[in-house]
Amino acid sequence: MVVTYSNKVVVFGGRDASDNDLCCTQIFDTTQNQWSTRSDMPEVCSFGAAVTLNDCIYVVGGYHRTCLKYEPDSDTWTRLSRPELQHGCGPAVVWRGSVLVAGGEDDEEQQSPVIEQYNPHTDTWSVYRSAQLEEPMSCHYIFNIDLYDS
């Protein structure tokens, strides 16, 4: 999982050569052209996603139904409430102050059309009722475009 934060590239987790899930946090400082290691995630997030929101980074979804908040400035982690569903290989995006995780798959490789919404103010998850994916899917991409009237 990779995000950008304040001129830095932040990389979470992954797998080692023996196919073991990792909890590591690594940061590349683009101004100093240097990598550093930070505090490990408090739990594994297999095939999850990460987004930046309000000076924090959220690591969400995956097969373990993860929801973690990372504060890069203090190098601290907080465990948060878990999504209702597994979202293995399901992407996440910030939308109107919340985090959306779209689709993904469960342990049995069943793909889902469900979009779950995380509210960081109430630490709650809910199914995003306004829309679902037209077809169940995983290993796809999602992004948002803000359009403004001139």
FINU-707474 format. One line per 10 residues: number of its first residue (from 1); their letters; for each residue x, z, y of C-alpha. Coordinates in steps of 0.5 Angstrom, whole numbers. Last residue first. Example, Ala and Ser with C-alpha at 12.3 -4.5 7.8 and 13.67 -1.06 7.14 Angstrom:
2	SA	27,14,-2 ~ 25,16,-9
END
This chain:
150	SDYLDINFIY	-32,-25,57 ~ -36,-23,51 ~ -32,-20,46 ~ -31,-21,39 ~ -27,-16,34 ~ -25,-19,28 ~ -24,-15,22 ~ -20,-16,15 ~ -21,-16,8 ~ -17,-19,2
140	HCSMPEELQA	-19,-20,-5 ~ -16,-16,-12 ~ -23,-14,-14 ~ -30,-17,-14 ~ -37,-17,-15 ~ -41,-22,-12 ~ -45,-22,-5 ~ -41,-17,-3 ~ -45,-11,0 ~ -48,-10,7
130	SRYVSWTDTH	-52,-6,12 ~ -53,0,6 ~ -45,2,7 ~ -45,7,1 ~ -43,14,3 ~ -37,18,4 ~ -36,24,8 ~ -31,28,12 ~ -35,29,18 ~ -31,26,23
120	PNYQEIVPSQ	-27,22,18 ~ -33,18,16 ~ -32,14,10 ~ -36,8,8 ~ -37,5,1 ~ -38,-3,0 ~ -41,-4,-7 ~ -40,-11,-10 ~ -37,-8,-16 ~ -32,-11,-21
110	QEEDDEGGAV	-32,-8,-28 ~ -25,-7,-31 ~ -26,-1,-35 ~ -23,3,-31 ~ -27,1,-25 ~ -26,-5,-20 ~ -26,-7,-13 ~ -31,-8,-8 ~ -30,-6,-1 ~ -27,0,2
100	LVSGRWVVAP	-30,1,9 ~ -26,6,14 ~ -30,9,20 ~ -29,9,27 ~ -33,2,28 ~ -30,-1,22 ~ -23,0,20 ~ -21,-4,13 ~ -20,-3,6 ~ -19,-7,0
90	GCGHQLEPRS	-21,-6,-7 ~ -15,-7,-12 ~ -18,-1,-16 ~ -24,2,-12 ~ -27,7,-16 ~ -34,10,-14 ~ -37,16,-10 ~ -31,16,-5 ~ -27,23,-5 ~ -27,28,0
80	LRTWTDSDPE	-20,29,4 ~ -13,31,2 ~ -9,33,8 ~ -2,30,8 ~ 4,32,13 ~ 10,28,16 ~ 8,31,23 ~ 8,25,27 ~ 6,21,21 ~ 0,24,20
70	YKLCTRHYGG	-3,22,13 ~ -10,23,11 ~ -12,22,4 ~ -18,19,0 ~ -17,18,-7 ~ -22,15,-12 ~ -17,15,-18 ~ -17,8,-19 ~ -16,6,-12 ~ -20,8,-6
60	VVYICDNLTV	-16,11,0 ~ -10,12,4 ~ -12,14,11 ~ -6,13,16 ~ -7,18,23 ~ -6,16,30 ~ -14,15,31 ~ -14,10,25 ~ -9,6,21 ~ -11,3,14
50	AAGFSCVEPM	-9,4,7 ~ -11,1,0 ~ -11,3,-7 ~ -8,0,-13 ~ -7,7,-16 ~ -7,13,-11 ~ -3,18,-14 ~ -3,25,-11 ~ 0,30,-6 ~ 3,24,-3
40	DSRTSWQNQT	11,25,-2 ~ 14,27,4 ~ 18,22,8 ~ 24,17,6 ~ 27,13,11 ~ 29,6,12 ~ 33,3,18 ~ 33,-3,23 ~ 33,2,29 ~ 27,-1,33
30	TDFIQTCCLD	23,-3,27 ~ 23,4,23 ~ 22,2,16 ~ 18,8,13 ~ 18,10,6 ~ 12,15,2 ~ 13,16,-5 ~ 7,18,-10 ~ 9,13,-15 ~ 5,11,-21
20	NDSADRGGFV	9,10,-28 ~ 10,2,-30 ~ 17,4,-33 ~ 21,0,-27 ~ 17,4,-22 ~ 10,3,-19 ~ 7,3,-12 ~ 6,9,-8 ~ 6,8,0 ~ 10,4,5
10	VVKNSYTVVM	10,5,12 ~ 12,-1,17 ~ 14,2,24 ~ 13,0,31 ~ 8,5,32 ~ 4,5,25 ~ 4,-1,21 ~ 1,-1,14 ~ 3,-2,7 ~ 0,0,0
END
